[in-house]
């Protein structure tokens, strides 16, 4: 008896691929979800739920509170001294120039925020930033001389272009009795921060990593 080898159909199936079935089911579920959200959204909006979830601007109006504040004793500063002080969150620098005249400025270089307390006094009642050697008038806050002259080449051509020349903030100062007083807006920090927005993503983070 000879062999009789040939192809024989043993199964005929019309069942749909499981993958196709799952894809169709997922698509149907997605459509149902979208329809449900669309139907539910108006009710949620009317109830104010979405409104509470949206970002909101802090529109609180804070008035100025300008007054003289004693920051240190008169005998705590001498000619050539730089004394950092803080008033209601404001970092200030009380400086006595080489002739002993007292000034008050912001303790922050407007270029990159370097503390000016680490700088040095220059001629003509100026202070020199310790980082890039920009000089500022202690009386007016204006830039004196070249902007960001240090280090050579790199400072003027590259680092100086990170921020345009800008004056340092100055504050009226006086000696009264045994104290040195500075005239400041005691609500300045709070007024500045009142412009921050609040919401799901809160922009009012503190430098410490905490939140207000």
LOZA-159165 format. One record per residue (C-alpha): residue in one letter; y, x, z negated. Coordinates in steps of 0.02 Angstrom, whole numbers, plus 50000, padded with zeros to 5 digits. Example, Ala and Ser with C-alpha at 12.3 -4.5 7.8 and 13.67 -1.06 7.14 Angstrom:
BEGIN
A497755061549610/S499475068449643/
This chain:
BEGIN
X500005000050000/X501655007850054/X503265007949954/X504574994849996/X506235001349926/X507824991149952/X509424985149863/X509194968949766/X510604958849684/X510074956649504/X511674948949429/X513124939049494/X514544936549373/X516214928149390/X516804932349214/X518604938949200/X518894956649138/X519254957248950/X520784967848987/X521504954849104/X521144941148976/X522044950748838/X523534954248951/X523714935948994/X523564930948812/X524894943748759/X526084937748893/X525844919648838/X526154924448657/X527744933648704/X528404918448799/X528044907148649/X528944919248532/X530494919948641/X530564900948655/X530374899148466/X531774911548430/X532914903148555/X532614886248475/X532844893048298/X534394903648330/X535704889548331/X535094883048164/X535144900348086/X536894903348153/X537494886648085/X536814890947914/X537764907347916/X536234918447902/X536644928448058/X538444929448005/X537924937847843/X536844950247938/X538204955448058/X539374969848021/X541004965347938/X542654974547925/X543424977847755/X545154970347775/X545684972447594/X547534976747585/X547944990647463/X549764994647427/X550485011747393/X550625017747215/X551795032647223/X552235041447062/X552465058346980/X550855065046905/X550715079946788/X549415091846860/X549565107446751/X550605116246621/X552075126846678/X551365142246592/X549715140246686/X550455146846848/X551415162546892/X552135170547049/X550755173547176/X549535160947099/X548545147447190/X547935133747073/X546805119847140/X547005102747058/X546345085247090/X547285068947074/X546345052647098/X545125060647218/X546465070547313/X546145089247322/X547835097847302/X548385115847288/X549855120947181/X550545137447243/X551865149047173/X552535160347311/X552925178647285/X554635173947216/X553905161447093/X554445145547184/X553195131247161/X552445121047303/X551065108047321/X549995106047477/X548315098847526/X546915110647477/X546145109747650/X546515119047811/X546795106047949/X545775116548069/X544025115047994/X544355109247815/X544195126447735/X544845126447554/X546525135247555/X546315140447373/X545295154947442/X546715160247556/X548155172047520/X550025170547508/X551055178147649/X552865182647671/X554185169247682/X553275156347573/X551725154647681/X549875153147647/X548545160647759/X546865152047788/X545425163247732/X544325158847879/X545325160448041/X546965167047971/X548105152848026/X549695153147922/X550635137947857/X552335135447780/X552165130347598/X553795120647613/X553535110747774/X551675112947808/X552025118547987/X550985131648074/X551835148648067/X551365160848204/X549765160248306/X548465146748284/X546755153348231/X547065171848273/X545465178148190/X544245184848239/X545085193348387/X544695185548557/X543415173348485/X544695164848373/X546095161648499/X544975157948648/X543565147748570/X543735143348386/X545555138748401/X545125125948534/X543965116348417/X545515107448350/X547335107748405/X548675115748293/X549075104148150/X550185105247997/X549495104847822/X550035090347711/X551375094247582/X551895084947423/X553505084847322/X553325095147163/X554405098047010/X554405105946840/X554735093546701/X554675099046521/X553135109646502/X552245101846650/X552135104046838/X552165086946920/X551695081647096/X552305065647181/X550795057147261/X550165040247318/X548805037147188/X548015024147302/X547975035647454/X546105039047445/X545695020747416/X546855015147557/X546055027547675/X544295021947632/X544755003547646/X544735005947833/X542885009847832/X541744996247899/X540334989147796/X538744980247847/X536924983847887/X537405001847922/X538655006247786/X539965019447829/X540575020947651/X539375034547597/X539985047347472/X539875065947499/X538565066147360/X537415055147464/X537735039747355/X538615023947411/X540115014547345/
